[in-house]
Amino acid sequence: MENDSDEELVHLVLQGKIQSFALLVERYERVIFNLMYRFCRSESEAADLSQDVFLRAYERLATFDGKRRFFPWFYTLAMNQARDWQRSHARSLQKLAGLRWEMPAAGIGSQQEEQLLSSEEVNRLYGALDVLPDTTREIVLLRYQQELPMRDLAEIFNLSESAVKMRISRALERMKSVLGRERHER
């Protein structure tokens, strides 16, 4: 069962084998936690929001179109949850706007990333990501952190593949500019 595709696991859950949903949770708990953390910047809030996303996904699993890929559907659901939270907490977020990113204690990247980047470099990178609009930041993170293909990104964000490529290109240029300015200011 662990080697089953997401879509096969969904099918099993819908057939009454609800324990299969636990495998989907295992596969995506870190991805969803990281998404929620980027929006709320609180580990406990991100954990609660993540739990809400999985609950909502489970409740709406019957609406999933089995002819499509699961992850874009699921991540879209999670993005909507994050945006709803963001709208309801807009005032609090204004107070956080000036704060720098901090890595949650549980870690946010692969072991390889942690070895390659010092925490100062990670903070600089997240500072550069912070200048991007939320949607663009998510596109960049999904592309490079989760290695999602362009077609999945296009589906999640309801854009053409060329629009996704353009947003990534512009985002990387903007981040490069921010990181370049920081180097000169040092």
BALOBA-1460 file (C-alpha; in Angstrom, 3 decimals):
// residues 186
<rec num="1" residu="m" x="0.000" y="0.000" z="0.000"/>
<rec num="2" residu="e" x="2.888" y="2.383" z="0.674"/>
<rec num="3" residu="n" x="3.935" y="2.134" z="-2.983"/>
<rec num="4" residu="d" x="0.425" y="2.929" z="-4.243"/>
<rec num="5" residu="s" x="-0.047" y="6.189" z="-6.086"/>
<rec num="6" residu="d" x="-1.967" y="9.003" z="-4.427"/>
<rec num="7" residu="e" x="-4.871" y="8.333" z="-6.748"/>
<rec num="8" residu="e" x="-4.913" y="4.641" z="-5.814"/>
<rec num="9" residu="l" x="-4.917" y="5.541" z="-2.132"/>
<rec num="10" residu="v" x="-7.843" y="7.914" z="-2.649"/>
<rec num="11" residu="h" x="-9.710" y="5.115" z="-4.422"/>
<rec num="12" residu="l" x="-9.042" y="2.790" z="-1.470"/>
<rec num="13" residu="v" x="-10.271" y="5.398" z="1.021"/>
<rec num="14" residu="l" x="-13.439" y="5.898" z="-0.995"/>
<rec num="15" residu="q" x="-13.960" y="2.116" z="-0.938"/>
<rec num="16" residu="g" x="-13.980" y="2.240" z="2.860"/>
<rec num="17" residu="k" x="-10.326" y="1.500" z="3.604"/>
<rec num="18" residu="i" x="-9.909" y="4.719" z="5.542"/>
<rec num="19" residu="q" x="-6.509" y="3.699" z="6.967"/>
<rec num="20" residu="s" x="-5.137" y="4.448" z="3.473"/>
<rec num="21" residu="f" x="-5.681" y="8.134" z="4.185"/>
<rec num="22" residu="a" x="-2.940" y="7.937" z="6.830"/>
<rec num="23" residu="l" x="-0.440" y="7.274" z="4.028"/>
<rec num="24" residu="l" x="-1.531" y="10.454" z="2.253"/>
<rec num="25" residu="v" x="-1.103" y="12.335" z="5.515"/>
<rec num="26" residu="e" x="2.411" y="10.906" z="5.918"/>
<rec num="27" residu="r" x="3.348" y="11.859" z="2.363"/>
<rec num="28" residu="y" x="2.185" y="15.436" z="2.582"/>
<rec num="29" residu="e" x="2.235" y="16.489" z="6.233"/>
<rec num="30" residu="r" x="5.584" y="18.306" z="5.891"/>
<rec num="31" residu="v" x="4.599" y="20.019" z="2.621"/>
<rec num="32" residu="i" x="1.314" y="21.257" z="4.068"/>
<rec num="33" residu="f" x="2.876" y="22.285" z="7.375"/>
<rec num="34" residu="n" x="5.494" y="24.318" z="5.477"/>
<rec num="35" residu="l" x="2.813" y="26.019" z="3.385"/>
<rec num="36" residu="m" x="0.815" y="26.949" z="6.469"/>
<rec num="37" residu="y" x="3.933" y="28.111" z="8.283"/>
<rec num="38" residu="r" x="4.809" y="30.441" z="5.412"/>
<rec num="39" residu="f" x="1.404" y="32.066" z="5.764"/>
<rec num="40" residu="c" x="1.067" y="32.301" z="9.548"/>
<rec num="41" residu="r" x="4.697" y="32.061" z="10.764"/>
<rec num="42" residu="s" x="3.677" y="30.243" z="13.888"/>
<rec num="43" residu="e" x="4.442" y="26.569" z="14.413"/>
<rec num="44" residu="s" x="1.398" y="25.887" z="16.563"/>
<rec num="45" residu="e" x="-0.935" y="27.760" z="14.197"/>
<rec num="46" residu="a" x="0.623" y="25.972" z="11.199"/>
<rec num="47" residu="a" x="0.066" y="22.614" z="12.893"/>
<rec num="48" residu="d" x="-3.599" y="23.460" z="13.553"/>
<rec num="49" residu="l" x="-4.123" y="24.711" z="10.009"/>
<rec num="50" residu="s" x="-2.450" y="21.607" z="8.590"/>
<rec num="51" residu="q" x="-4.775" y="19.412" z="10.576"/>
<rec num="52" residu="d" x="-7.734" y="21.415" z="9.244"/>
<rec num="53" residu="v" x="-6.497" y="20.937" z="5.668"/>
<rec num="54" residu="f" x="-6.287" y="17.164" z="6.053"/>
<rec num="55" residu="l" x="-9.719" y="17.058" z="7.659"/>
<rec num="56" residu="r" x="-11.196" y="19.172" z="4.856"/>
<rec num="57" residu="a" x="-9.496" y="17.000" z="2.225"/>
<rec num="58" residu="y" x="-10.875" y="13.850" z="3.827"/>
<rec num="59" residu="e" x="-14.380" y="15.325" z="3.946"/>
<rec num="60" residu="r" x="-14.187" y="16.364" z="0.275"/>
<rec num="61" residu="l" x="-12.402" y="13.305" z="-1.071"/>
<rec num="62" residu="a" x="-15.536" y="12.178" z="-2.876"/>
<rec num="63" residu="t" x="-15.338" y="15.347" z="-5.012"/>
<rec num="64" residu="f" x="-11.863" y="14.475" z="-6.271"/>
<rec num="65" residu="d" x="-11.825" y="13.634" z="-9.978"/>
<rec num="66" residu="g" x="-9.898" y="10.357" z="-10.137"/>
<rec num="67" residu="k" x="-8.851" y="11.073" z="-13.732"/>
<rec num="68" residu="r" x="-6.663" y="13.914" z="-12.524"/>
<rec num="69" residu="r" x="-3.623" y="13.986" z="-10.272"/>
<rec num="70" residu="f" x="-4.271" y="14.189" z="-6.528"/>
<rec num="71" residu="f" x="-1.513" y="16.580" z="-5.443"/>
<rec num="72" residu="p" x="-2.651" y="19.624" z="-7.480"/>
<rec num="73" residu="w" x="-6.206" y="19.161" z="-6.176"/>
<rec num="74" residu="f" x="-4.991" y="18.754" z="-2.611"/>
<rec num="75" residu="y" x="-2.526" y="21.643" z="-2.718"/>
<rec num="76" residu="t" x="-5.192" y="23.938" z="-4.180"/>
<rec num="77" residu="l" x="-7.420" y="23.031" z="-1.250"/>
<rec num="78" residu="a" x="-4.546" y="23.819" z="1.140"/>
<rec num="79" residu="m" x="-3.805" y="27.147" z="-0.588"/>
<rec num="80" residu="n" x="-7.457" y="28.127" z="-0.251"/>
<rec num="81" residu="q" x="-7.335" y="27.289" z="3.457"/>
<rec num="82" residu="a" x="-4.174" y="29.388" z="3.858"/>
<rec num="83" residu="r" x="-5.729" y="32.327" z="2.009"/>
<rec num="84" residu="d" x="-8.884" y="32.098" z="4.137"/>
<rec num="85" residu="w" x="-6.719" y="32.185" z="7.253"/>
<rec num="86" residu="q" x="-4.729" y="35.099" z="5.865"/>
<rec num="87" residu="r" x="-7.885" y="37.130" z="5.158"/>
<rec num="88" residu="s" x="-9.242" y="36.478" z="8.636"/>
<rec num="89" residu="h" x="-5.915" y="37.460" z="10.246"/>
<rec num="90" residu="a" x="-4.975" y="40.421" z="8.048"/>
<rec num="91" residu="r" x="-4.494" y="42.805" z="10.974"/>
<rec num="92" residu="s" x="-2.133" y="40.468" z="12.813"/>
<rec num="93" residu="l" x="-0.171" y="39.879" z="9.623"/>
<rec num="94" residu="q" x="0.502" y="43.599" z="9.237"/>
<rec num="95" residu="k" x="2.329" y="43.513" z="12.563"/>
<rec num="96" residu="l" x="4.418" y="40.555" z="11.351"/>
<rec num="97" residu="a" x="5.268" y="42.152" z="8.005"/>
<rec num="98" residu="g" x="8.547" y="43.600" z="9.229"/>
<rec num="99" residu="l" x="9.771" y="40.398" z="10.838"/>
<rec num="100" residu="r" x="12.272" y="38.102" z="9.163"/>
<rec num="101" residu="w" x="11.589" y="34.456" z="8.485"/>
<rec num="102" residu="e" x="12.768" y="31.940" z="11.008"/>
<rec num="103" residu="m" x="13.069" y="28.258" z="10.317"/>
<rec num="104" residu="p" x="10.638" y="26.195" z="12.387"/>
<rec num="105" residu="a" x="12.378" y="23.877" z="14.803"/>
<rec num="106" residu="a" x="11.217" y="20.847" z="12.825"/>
<rec num="107" residu="g" x="13.213" y="22.029" z="9.797"/>
<rec num="108" residu="i" x="11.796" y="23.052" z="6.459"/>
<rec num="109" residu="g" x="14.062" y="21.589" z="3.846"/>
<rec num="110" residu="s" x="15.821" y="18.457" z="2.850"/>
<rec num="111" residu="q" x="18.918" y="17.274" z="4.677"/>
<rec num="112" residu="q" x="20.959" y="18.239" z="1.630"/>
<rec num="113" residu="e" x="19.640" y="21.822" z="1.754"/>
<rec num="114" residu="e" x="20.474" y="22.108" z="5.430"/>
<rec num="115" residu="q" x="24.027" y="20.971" z="4.761"/>
<rec num="116" residu="l" x="24.517" y="23.405" z="1.887"/>
<rec num="117" residu="l" x="23.080" y="26.525" z="3.442"/>
<rec num="118" residu="s" x="23.930" y="28.073" z="6.763"/>
<rec num="119" residu="s" x="21.046" y="29.456" z="8.763"/>
<rec num="120" residu="e" x="22.157" y="32.975" z="7.810"/>
<rec num="121" residu="e" x="21.947" y="32.088" z="4.132"/>
<rec num="122" residu="v" x="18.550" y="30.483" z="4.680"/>
<rec num="123" residu="n" x="17.321" y="33.650" z="6.405"/>
<rec num="124" residu="r" x="18.625" y="35.764" z="3.512"/>
<rec num="125" residu="l" x="16.914" y="33.481" z="1.029"/>
<rec num="126" residu="y" x="13.620" y="33.656" z="2.904"/>
<rec num="127" residu="g" x="14.016" y="37.413" z="3.142"/>
<rec num="128" residu="a" x="14.281" y="37.514" z="-0.645"/>
<rec num="129" residu="l" x="11.275" y="35.203" z="-0.943"/>
<rec num="130" residu="d" x="9.390" y="37.561" z="1.354"/>
<rec num="131" residu="v" x="9.422" y="40.328" z="-1.253"/>
<rec num="132" residu="l" x="7.451" y="38.133" z="-3.656"/>
<rec num="133" residu="p" x="3.658" y="38.082" z="-3.746"/>
<rec num="134" residu="d" x="2.242" y="35.063" z="-1.883"/>
<rec num="135" residu="t" x="1.191" y="33.170" z="-4.999"/>
<rec num="136" residu="t" x="4.507" y="33.733" z="-6.754"/>
<rec num="137" residu="r" x="6.412" y="32.661" z="-3.635"/>
<rec num="138" residu="e" x="4.398" y="29.440" z="-3.528"/>
<rec num="139" residu="i" x="5.078" y="28.768" z="-7.199"/>
<rec num="140" residu="v" x="8.827" y="29.184" z="-6.663"/>
<rec num="141" residu="l" x="8.870" y="27.021" z="-3.545"/>
<rec num="142" residu="l" x="6.817" y="24.267" z="-5.123"/>
<rec num="143" residu="r" x="9.024" y="24.269" z="-8.195"/>
<rec num="144" residu="y" x="12.371" y="24.202" z="-6.405"/>
<rec num="145" residu="q" x="11.613" y="22.705" z="-3.004"/>
<rec num="146" residu="q" x="9.021" y="20.129" z="-4.066"/>
<rec num="147" residu="e" x="10.281" y="19.805" z="-7.653"/>
<rec num="148" residu="l" x="6.778" y="19.978" z="-9.066"/>
<rec num="149" residu="p" x="6.480" y="19.917" z="-12.842"/>
<rec num="150" residu="m" x="5.257" y="23.022" z="-14.645"/>
<rec num="151" residu="r" x="1.981" y="21.337" z="-15.629"/>
<rec num="152" residu="d" x="1.110" y="20.694" z="-11.958"/>
<rec num="153" residu="l" x="1.940" y="24.283" z="-11.044"/>
<rec num="154" residu="a" x="-0.220" y="25.503" z="-13.919"/>
<rec num="155" residu="e" x="-3.098" y="23.362" z="-12.675"/>
<rec num="156" residu="i" x="-2.757" y="24.407" z="-9.028"/>
<rec num="157" residu="f" x="-2.626" y="28.130" z="-9.810"/>
<rec num="158" residu="n" x="-4.972" y="28.052" z="-12.794"/>
<rec num="159" residu="l" x="-2.346" y="29.499" z="-15.145"/>
<rec num="160" residu="s" x="-0.835" y="28.453" z="-18.439"/>
<rec num="161" residu="e" x="2.546" y="26.727" z="-18.286"/>
<rec num="162" residu="s" x="4.145" y="29.711" z="-20.023"/>
<rec num="163" residu="a" x="2.662" y="32.052" z="-17.390"/>
<rec num="164" residu="v" x="4.134" y="29.856" z="-14.643"/>
<rec num="165" residu="k" x="7.550" y="29.929" z="-16.337"/>
<rec num="166" residu="m" x="7.353" y="33.718" z="-16.658"/>
<rec num="167" residu="r" x="6.420" y="34.163" z="-12.991"/>
<rec num="168" residu="i" x="9.302" y="31.944" z="-11.925"/>
<rec num="169" residu="s" x="11.728" y="33.814" z="-14.145"/>
<rec num="170" residu="r" x="10.612" y="37.212" z="-12.843"/>
<rec num="171" residu="a" x="10.630" y="35.976" z="-9.255"/>
<rec num="172" residu="l" x="14.180" y="34.674" z="-9.550"/>
<rec num="173" residu="e" x="15.331" y="37.966" z="-11.061"/>
<rec num="174" residu="r" x="13.675" y="39.907" z="-8.251"/>
<rec num="175" residu="m" x="15.213" y="37.639" z="-5.623"/>
<rec num="176" residu="k" x="18.630" y="37.943" z="-7.255"/>
<rec num="177" residu="s" x="18.288" y="41.712" z="-7.125"/>
<rec num="178" residu="v" x="17.337" y="41.656" z="-3.427"/>
<rec num="179" residu="l" x="20.172" y="39.298" z="-2.553"/>
<rec num="180" residu="g" x="22.617" y="41.406" z="-4.576"/>
<rec num="181" residu="r" x="21.576" y="44.568" z="-2.700"/>
<rec num="182" residu="e" x="22.059" y="42.798" z="0.637"/>
<rec num="183" residu="r" x="25.605" y="41.793" z="-0.345"/>
<rec num="184" residu="h" x="26.484" y="45.371" z="-1.260"/>
<rec num="185" residu="e" x="25.036" y="46.703" z="1.991"/>
<rec num="186" residu="r" x="27.241" y="44.394" z="4.077"/>
